[in-house]
Each structure stands twice: as C-alpha cells, then as structure tokens.
Amino acid sequence: MTENNEREASVRSLAEKLLLYRNDVTEAIRLAEQFHEAFEARQRNLCAPEMPLSELNLSVRSLNALHRQKIGTVRDLARYTIQDLKYFQNGGDVSRQEIAARMADIGYPMREA
C-alpha cells in the first residue's frame, strides 16, 4: 500500500470513528483534530518538487547558504543529504536541522548520509 493510500485509509478510518462517536463530544473534537492534521499532512505531501525554496519559510541564513550553492527548488535540495549541508557556507547545525525539518514537513525527508 502506498503512503498516500495509507493516509487516505487513515483519514477514512478517522471519519468513520467520528460518526460512531458523535454522541461523545470530547471524542468527536479529538477525532476532528486528528482528521484535520491528517488532511494537512496529505496536503504537504502534495508539494510540487519545483516549488522555490523561498516558499519554505526558512531563515535568511539557511536560504542564503542554499542559494550560494545554486540550490533553488525543493527538487534541487532533495538531491543532498543532511551531511552534505555541513559543507555549505553557513551550513551549521541549526541551519541543517531547520532545513531537514522543513523538508520533512512538506513530504521530502532528507537522508542522513
């Protein structure tokens, strides 16, 4: 089962549970929040690889480090590992963590090495 199919099945399952627990308001609210989180996660995974890095809301330092290496899109950045970022100017621990976290948020987790 692909990741998107698993997510869709999970979302459907949550929706079904929401209907079953409609009399229990607290449980319904909790499930609605889970449904919303699952939906947002799915939307993040639909991010286009040609999306410019400027749309990732990275710090200026991290964005400049990537631009110095002529990395302009998510697809360009996905070719690198977290370890590769260490060798970029201003590619310190904080920048590497920020970049890796943001890439994971949009569905493109970076490899360690």
N, C-alpha and C positions, 0 to 999 in steps of 0.2 A: 504494500500500500504506500503510495507516495505521501510526502509530507503534507501537501495541500489536501489530499483526500482524508488523511488522518485528522487534520484541523477541521475540515468540513464535518466529518463524523462526530468530532468532539463538540462542535457548535450545535449540531442537530441534537446530540445527546443532552446537552445543557438545556436546549429549548424544550425538549420533551420533559425533562425534570422540572422545569419551570412550570409547565402546565400541571404536572402532578401535584406540585406543592403550592398551588395558587392560593390555598386557604391559609398557609403559613407565610405571612407577610415577610418576616425576617429572612426566611429561607428563600423566598422569591426575590428579595432585594439582592441577597448574596449571589444567587444564580444569575440574576440580570447583570451584575457587575462582572462576573466571570465571562458571561456571554459577550459583553462589551470589550473586555480585554482580549478575548479570543478573536473577535472581529478586527480589532486594531492590529493585532499581531499578523493576521492574514493580510491586511492592507499593507503593512510594512513589507511583507514578503513579495508584494506585487511591484515593488520599486523597480524602475527601469534601470538597467545597467548603464545606460548613457546619461543618467542623472548627474549633473555637475556637483562636484564636492562642495561648492558654495552653499548648496541646499541642505547639507548635513548639520548645519549649526555647530561647526567646530570652532574652537578658539582661533584667534588670529595667528598665534604661534604655530599651531598644528597645520592650519590651512597653508600658511606660508612655507612650512617645511615640505609639504606635498607639492606645492606649485614650483618650488625650486628644482624638484626632480621631474618636472613636466608631467605630473600626475593630475589630470583634470576631471576624470569621471570615476564613478563607482567601479566600472569595469577595469579601468587602469589600476586602481588601488587594489582590487581583488587579486591581482597577479602577485602581490607581495605578501610576505609573511610578517608577523609581528616582529620577529627578529630582524628582518630587513630594515624596518623602520628605525632601528637603533643606529644605523649608519648614516641616516639622513641628518643634515644640519638641523639642530633644534628637535631632534627625534628622541628626546629624553623619555624617562619612564612615564611621566604624566601625559605627555602627548601620545605615546604609544597606547596607553590604557584608554585614553579618550577616543582615539581613532578606532581601536578594536571594538570598544563598547558600542560606538555609533554604527559601525558596520554590522555588528551582530543585531542591533535594533532594527535595521532595515532588511535583515534576512541574508546578509552576506558575511557570515563569521569568518574571521581571518585565521589562517593556520599559525601555529606557534613557531614552527621552523620548517 
